[in-house]
Amino acid sequence: MRSFRMPAVPVLTALLLTALTACGGGAVGGGSTAHTTDSKGSGTYGDCEVTGEKGSIALDTVEDGTLTVVGDLPSPGWWDGDTVAQIDSGYEFCMAANIAHRAGLDRLTVRNVSFDALVAGKTDGFDLALAEISITDERRKVVDFSAPYFDSNIGVLVKADAPVTQADIGTKRLGVKQGTTGADFVRNTLKPKDEPKVFAGDVELQAALQAGQIDAALTDVAIVLGKARESKGKLAVIGQYATGESYGALYPKGSKNAAAINGAIEQMRKDGTLNTLATTYLAEAFGGDPAAIPVWSAK
């Protein structure tokens, strides 16, 4: 939540900027919705194309033969589908599919969980989380992270033609997502006149903006661009704040699988898999060039 730097792969910035022409459920244990994709017979997970050698890493998973991944789902470009049960593609979904493939696992289960509970270390029963999660020292106290796989900034989402500017945003009614670094940024750095309104997830935040309950929603550029595109012109991203943050895969504290999954992510970075995922899914979801969004100062 975070000028917008693309995935933490040097080549990816050029690839993505070329392609672009124009961060839920129960806190502990189960989530509100789960969905399992079985690759047996087809050798694929949803619409994902997998790379690398099947079975090249070994994981001790919470469920035999299955990689269980949690997140705040769905999310345009990252986890594509109108509901969790319909998710069959997206950057993070296919990233998870590639990890499952490389671990020799035929089943991939995704589960929707509360974002704030997840980053607070209050979620269990999963192997890893992929949810556009910024790596922070505070979060490291209760969970573990992989190396960064994506860099992002905090974007300002408003109704199209709304009278919100860099100069007066501090006087507006602002909305943030619970438990996010975007919420911390608004409170501690932007310091608006009034306390920001806090919402449980991206859907609630967007709905509040469209309903006129808030004047601007502040969260990851990588998320608000997708929301703006979803709105079909009703919403727009008018600015972004550079915070130098990065996304990482989240593991339960002390996970015995961290080293193996870290190795798989690093290999996907080196072999171009992450580049391909970003070009395939994020360019379309963003519907615009993140680098073209004005960078605002919080001072």
ROTOR-651524 format. One line per field, with one value per residue (C-alpha): residue in one letter; residue number from 1; x, y, z. Coordinates in nm, 3 decimals. Layout:
<pts>
aa [A | ...]
i [NUM | ...]
east [X | ...]
north [Y | ...]
up [Z | ...]
</pts>
This chain:
<pts>
aa [M | R | S | F | R | M | P | A | V | P | V | L | T | A | L | L | L | T | A | L | T | A | C | G | G | G | A | V | G | G | G | S | T | A | H | T | T | D | S | K | G | S | G | T | Y | G | D | C | E | V | T | G | E | K | G | S | I | A | L | D | T | V | E | D | G | T | L | T | V | V | G | D | L | P | S | P | G | W | W | D | G | D | T | V | A | Q | I | D | S | G | Y | E | F | C | M | A | A | N | I | A | H | R | A | G | L | D | R | L | T | V | R | N | V | S | F | D | A | L | V | A | G | K | T | D | G | F | D | L | A | L | A | E | I | S | I | T | D | E | R | R | K | V | V | D | F | S | A | P | Y | F | D | S | N | I | G | V | L | V | K | A | D | A | P | V | T | Q | A | D | I | G | T | K | R | L | G | V | K | Q | G | T | T | G | A | D | F | V | R | N | T | L | K | P | K | D | E | P | K | V | F | A | G | D | V | E | L | Q | A | A | L | Q | A | G | Q | I | D | A | A | L | T | D | V | A | I | V | L | G | K | A | R | E | S | K | G | K | L | A | V | I | G | Q | Y | A | T | G | E | S | Y | G | A | L | Y | P | K | G | S | K | N | A | A | A | I | N | G | A | I | E | Q | M | R | K | D | G | T | L | N | T | L | A | T | T | Y | L | A | E | A | F | G | G | D | P | A | A | I | P | V | W | S | A | K]
i [1 | 2 | 3 | 4 | 5 | 6 | 7 | 8 | 9 | 10 | 11 | 12 | 13 | 14 | 15 | 16 | 17 | 18 | 19 | 20 | 21 | 22 | 23 | 24 | 25 | 26 | 27 | 28 | 29 | 30 | 31 | 32 | 33 | 34 | 35 | 36 | 37 | 38 | 39 | 40 | 41 | 42 | 43 | 44 | 45 | 46 | 47 | 48 | 49 | 50 | 51 | 52 | 53 | 54 | 55 | 56 | 57 | 58 | 59 | 60 | 61 | 62 | 63 | 64 | 65 | 66 | 67 | 68 | 69 | 70 | 71 | 72 | 73 | 74 | 75 | 76 | 77 | 78 | 79 | 80 | 81 | 82 | 83 | 84 | 85 | 86 | 87 | 88 | 89 | 90 | 91 | 92 | 93 | 94 | 95 | 96 | 97 | 98 | 99 | 100 | 101 | 102 | 103 | 104 | 105 | 106 | 107 | 108 | 109 | 110 | 111 | 112 | 113 | 114 | 115 | 116 | 117 | 118 | 119 | 120 | 121 | 122 | 123 | 124 | 125 | 126 | 127 | 128 | 129 | 130 | 131 | 132 | 133 | 134 | 135 | 136 | 137 | 138 | 139 | 140 | 141 | 142 | 143 | 144 | 145 | 146 | 147 | 148 | 149 | 150 | 151 | 152 | 153 | 154 | 155 | 156 | 157 | 158 | 159 | 160 | 161 | 162 | 163 | 164 | 165 | 166 | 167 | 168 | 169 | 170 | 171 | 172 | 173 | 174 | 175 | 176 | 177 | 178 | 179 | 180 | 181 | 182 | 183 | 184 | 185 | 186 | 187 | 188 | 189 | 190 | 191 | 192 | 193 | 194 | 195 | 196 | 197 | 198 | 199 | 200 | 201 | 202 | 203 | 204 | 205 | 206 | 207 | 208 | 209 | 210 | 211 | 212 | 213 | 214 | 215 | 216 | 217 | 218 | 219 | 220 | 221 | 222 | 223 | 224 | 225 | 226 | 227 | 228 | 229 | 230 | 231 | 232 | 233 | 234 | 235 | 236 | 237 | 238 | 239 | 240 | 241 | 242 | 243 | 244 | 245 | 246 | 247 | 248 | 249 | 250 | 251 | 252 | 253 | 254 | 255 | 256 | 257 | 258 | 259 | 260 | 261 | 262 | 263 | 264 | 265 | 266 | 267 | 268 | 269 | 270 | 271 | 272 | 273 | 274 | 275 | 276 | 277 | 278 | 279 | 280 | 281 | 282 | 283 | 284 | 285 | 286 | 287 | 288 | 289 | 290 | 291 | 292 | 293 | 294 | 295 | 296 | 297 | 298 | 299]
east [0.000 | 0.224 | 0.581 | 0.423 | 0.698 | 0.600 | 0.673 | 1.005 | 1.155 | 1.359 | 1.246 | 0.882 | 0.851 | 0.931 | 0.707 | 0.410 | 0.441 | 0.449 | 0.139 | -0.049 | -0.148 | -0.408 | -0.406 | -1.395 | -1.441 | -1.354 | -1.042 | -0.924 | -0.939 | -1.190 | -1.293 | -1.639 | -1.581 | -1.343 | -1.285 | -1.066 | -0.921 | -0.814 | -0.554 | -0.583 | -0.648 | -0.604 | -0.268 | -0.386 | -0.536 | -0.820 | -0.699 | -0.339 | -0.039 | 0.216 | 0.591 | 0.887 | 0.934 | 0.647 | 0.754 | 1.079 | 1.015 | 0.882 | 0.618 | 0.460 | 0.109 | -0.181 | -0.385 | -0.225 | -0.195 | -0.331 | -0.181 | -0.406 | -0.382 | -0.576 | -0.642 | -0.891 | -1.076 | -1.156 | -0.941 | -0.932 | -0.615 | -0.489 | -0.773 | -1.017 | -1.380 | -1.702 | -1.698 | -1.435 | -1.591 | -1.549 | -1.182 | -0.984 | -0.709 | -0.518 | -0.160 | -0.169 | -0.403 | -0.171 | 0.133 | -0.020 | -0.097 | 0.267 | 0.381 | 0.138 | 0.263 | 0.628 | 0.541 | 0.377 | 0.035 | -0.273 | -0.512 | -0.519 | -0.762 | -0.823 | -1.007 | -1.138 | -1.028 | -1.028 | -0.727 | -0.670 | -0.685 | -0.445 | -0.173 | -0.224 | -0.131 | -0.481 | -0.552 | -0.448 | -0.496 | -0.316 | 0.016 | 0.061 | -0.130 | -0.123 | -0.331 | -0.126 | 0.023 | 0.284 | 0.589 | 0.637 | 0.853 | 0.545 | 0.380 | 0.702 | 0.654 | 0.360 | 0.396 | 0.677 | 0.720 | 0.883 | 1.116 | 0.923 | 0.752 | 0.571 | 0.614 | 0.325 | 0.208 | -0.107 | -0.363 | -0.643 | -0.974 | -1.261 | -1.584 | -1.509 | -1.482 | -1.494 | -1.351 | -1.059 | -0.704 | -0.362 | -0.397 | -0.732 | -0.744 | -0.673 | -1.008 | -1.209 | -1.390 | -1.141 | -1.192 | -0.936 | -0.930 | -0.898 | -0.557 | -0.372 | -0.060 | -0.276 | -0.480 | -0.160 | -0.034 | -0.351 | -0.356 | 0.015 | 0.148 | -0.139 | -0.310 | -0.646 | -0.864 | -1.111 | -1.034 | -1.069 | -1.359 | -1.246 | -1.400 | -1.358 | -1.256 | -1.215 | -1.577 | -1.711 | -1.463 | -1.566 | -1.936 | -1.898 | -1.728 | -1.997 | -2.268 | -2.116 | -2.027 | -1.667 | -1.497 | -1.190 | -1.070 | -0.700 | -0.539 | -0.295 | -0.265 | -0.264 | -0.614 | -0.777 | -0.690 | -0.882 | -1.174 | -1.178 | -1.190 | -1.467 | -1.677 | -1.690 | -1.600 | -1.779 | -1.455 | -1.105 | -0.757 | -0.635 | -0.314 | -0.071 | 0.165 | 0.510 | 0.576 | 0.841 | 0.647 | 0.651 | 0.421 | 0.537 | 0.382 | 0.281 | 0.346 | 0.235 | 0.510 | 0.788 | 0.651 | 0.866 | 0.774 | 0.912 | 1.251 | 1.104 | 0.834 | 1.085 | 1.299 | 1.005 | 0.919 | 1.280 | 1.290 | 0.968 | 1.132 | 1.440 | 1.260 | 1.019 | 0.702 | 0.624 | 0.685 | 0.438 | 0.176 | 0.195 | 0.175 | -0.112 | -0.332 | -0.236 | -0.213 | -0.574 | -0.698 | -0.530 | -0.674 | -0.416 | -0.053 | 0.031 | 0.329 | 0.092 | -0.084 | 0.042 | 0.261 | 0.132 | 0.319 | 0.176 | 0.342]
north [0.000 | 0.264 | 0.677 | 0.328 | 0.074 | -0.236 | -0.596 | -0.649 | -0.784 | -0.526 | -0.643 | -0.635 | -0.258 | -0.229 | -0.520 | -0.389 | -0.032 | -0.158 | -0.366 | -0.079 | 0.149 | 0.371 | -0.464 | -1.147 | -1.437 | -1.596 | -1.489 | -1.819 | -2.150 | -2.143 | -1.852 | -1.769 | -1.919 | -2.177 | -2.322 | -2.609 | -2.650 | -3.002 | -3.034 | -3.413 | -3.518 | -3.172 | -3.086 | -2.726 | -2.515 | -2.301 | -2.098 | -2.084 | -2.193 | -2.353 | -2.353 | -2.528 | -2.889 | -3.062 | -3.191 | -2.992 | -2.874 | -3.057 | -2.907 | -3.031 | -2.894 | -2.858 | -3.093 | -3.386 | -3.336 | -2.981 | -2.632 | -2.414 | -2.043 | -1.767 | -1.404 | -1.119 | -1.243 | -1.184 | -0.895 | -0.781 | -0.881 | -1.075 | -1.321 | -1.297 | -1.398 | -1.246 | -1.482 | -1.698 | -2.008 | -1.855 | -1.761 | -1.935 | -1.689 | -1.378 | -1.295 | -1.433 | -1.723 | -1.840 | -1.770 | -2.008 | -2.258 | -2.252 | -2.315 | -2.607 | -2.747 | -2.719 | -2.890 | -3.178 | -3.104 | -3.167 | -2.965 | -2.592 | -2.465 | -2.092 | -1.949 | -1.603 | -1.459 | -1.129 | -0.922 | -0.757 | -1.092 | -1.239 | -0.976 | -0.985 | -1.353 | -1.461 | -1.687 | -2.053 | -2.367 | -2.243 | -2.288 | -1.935 | -1.615 | -1.405 | -1.091 | -0.791 | -0.782 | -0.517 | -0.638 | -0.443 | -0.490 | -0.474 | -0.761 | -0.964 | -0.991 | -1.231 | -1.370 | -1.447 | -1.313 | -1.422 | -1.193 | -0.913 | -1.007 | -0.680 | -0.309 | -0.065 | 0.274 | 0.414 | 0.544 | 0.799 | 0.670 | 0.918 | 0.960 | 1.084 | 1.466 | 1.482 | 1.809 | 1.643 | 1.774 | 1.720 | 2.055 | 1.989 | 1.610 | 1.654 | 1.830 | 1.555 | 1.250 | 0.970 | 0.595 | 0.319 | -0.058 | -0.210 | -0.344 | -0.204 | 0.006 | 0.247 | 0.308 | 0.370 | 0.608 | 0.817 | 0.843 | 0.892 | 1.070 | 1.232 | 1.329 | 1.450 | 1.691 | 1.415 | 1.055 | 0.831 | 0.590 | 0.228 | -0.051 | -0.426 | -0.483 | -0.341 | -0.408 | -0.215 | 0.068 | 0.104 | 0.085 | 0.363 | 0.583 | 0.525 | 0.588 | 0.924 | 0.822 | 0.923 | 1.158 | 0.943 | 0.589 | 0.535 | 0.196 | 0.025 | 0.161 | -0.201 | -0.236 | 0.101 | 0.095 | -0.230 | -0.082 | 0.224 | 0.003 | -0.209 | 0.105 | 0.177 | 0.543 | 0.621 | 0.618 | 0.746 | 0.729 | 1.088 | 1.059 | 0.830 | 0.853 | 0.692 | 0.483 | 0.238 | -0.071 | -0.421 | -0.723 | -1.057 | -1.400 | -1.440 | -1.758 | -1.865 | -1.772 | -2.033 | -2.213 | -2.511 | -2.449 | -2.095 | -2.185 | -2.410 | -2.162 | -1.876 | -2.079 | -2.138 | -1.766 | -1.675 | -1.928 | -1.783 | -1.442 | -1.570 | -1.778 | -1.498 | -1.653 | -1.348 | -1.117 | -1.318 | -1.317 | -0.940 | -0.878 | -1.125 | -1.025 | -0.689 | -0.486 | -0.567 | -0.523 | -0.186 | -0.043 | 0.236 | 0.317 | 0.345 | 0.562 | 0.821 | 0.880 | 1.203 | 1.147 | 1.352 | 1.476 | 1.426 | 1.744]
up [0.000 | -0.153 | -0.712 | -0.816 | -0.865 | -1.050 | -0.943 | -0.776 | -1.096 | -1.291 | -1.635 | -1.530 | -1.520 | -1.888 | -1.978 | -1.785 | -1.901 | -2.257 | -2.201 | -2.031 | -2.318 | -2.210 | 0.097 | 0.451 | 0.660 | 0.987 | 1.168 | 1.303 | 1.125 | 0.840 | 0.624 | 0.501 | 0.157 | 0.017 | -0.326 | -0.442 | -0.790 | -0.885 | -1.161 | -1.194 | -1.549 | -1.698 | -1.544 | -1.499 | -1.223 | -1.355 | -1.653 | -1.530 | -1.733 | -1.504 | -1.550 | -1.397 | -1.298 | -1.122 | -0.782 | -0.778 | -0.420 | -0.115 | 0.116 | 0.436 | 0.382 | 0.626 | 0.403 | 0.222 | -0.153 | -0.132 | -0.119 | 0.098 | 0.022 | 0.196 | 0.115 | 0.098 | -0.211 | -0.490 | -0.617 | -0.983 | -1.160 | -0.860 | -0.798 | -1.089 | -1.041 | -0.911 | -0.611 | -0.444 | -0.601 | -0.947 | -0.915 | -1.190 | -1.285 | -1.180 | -1.082 | -0.728 | -0.805 | -1.082 | -0.866 | -0.610 | -0.888 | -0.996 | -0.640 | -0.611 | -0.942 | -0.841 | -0.513 | -0.702 | -0.550 | -0.763 | -0.551 | -0.477 | -0.214 | -0.174 | 0.124 | 0.200 | 0.536 | 0.719 | 0.608 | 0.945 | 1.126 | 0.872 | 0.915 | 1.292 | 1.295 | 1.401 | 1.102 | 1.095 | 0.890 | 0.577 | 0.399 | 0.268 | 0.206 | -0.110 | -0.071 | -0.187 | 0.163 | 0.237 | 0.426 | 0.750 | 1.058 | 1.281 | 1.094 | 1.104 | 1.479 | 1.432 | 1.078 | 0.832 | 0.478 | 0.156 | -0.034 | -0.212 | -0.537 | -0.613 | -0.531 | -0.498 | -0.366 | -0.206 | -0.454 | -0.414 | -0.552 | -0.594 | -0.784 | -1.135 | -1.140 | -0.758 | -0.613 | -0.436 | -0.481 | -0.330 | -0.153 | 0.016 | 0.063 | 0.433 | 0.473 | 0.300 | 0.437 | 0.380 | 0.387 | 0.448 | 0.474 | 0.818 | 0.918 | 0.617 | 0.587 | 0.387 | 0.702 | 0.898 | 0.630 | 0.636 | 1.015 | 1.082 | 0.772 | 0.584 | 0.913 | 0.781 | 0.977 | 1.060 | 1.155 | 0.847 | 0.828 | 0.844 | 0.632 | 0.653 | 0.290 | -0.059 | -0.154 | 0.146 | 0.086 | -0.278 | -0.192 | 0.067 | -0.191 | -0.451 | -0.191 | -0.099 | 0.256 | 0.194 | -0.053 | -0.125 | -0.064 | -0.002 | -0.048 | -0.287 | -0.640 | -0.751 | -0.603 | -0.671 | -1.041 | -1.071 | -0.879 | -1.105 | -1.411 | -1.261 | -1.208 | -1.584 | -1.550 | -1.224 | -1.023 | -1.097 | -0.945 | -0.926 | -0.727 | -0.550 | -0.254 | -0.275 | 0.035 | -0.087 | 0.019 | -0.130 | -0.130 | 0.002 | 0.049 | 0.414 | 0.615 | 0.962 | 1.206 | 1.195 | 0.887 | 0.790 | 0.424 | 0.404 | 0.255 | -0.014 | -0.118 | -0.112 | -0.349 | -0.582 | -0.588 | -0.660 | -0.942 | -1.087 | -1.077 | -1.259 | -1.523 | -1.618 | -1.475 | -1.259 | -1.556 | -1.761 | -1.486 | -1.448 | -1.821 | -1.860 | -1.567 | -1.420 | -1.739 | -1.822 | -1.467 | -1.419 | -1.741 | -1.732 | -1.678 | -1.304 | -1.391 | -1.541 | -1.206 | -1.042 | -0.737 | -0.447 | -0.143 | 0.204 | 0.329]
</pts>
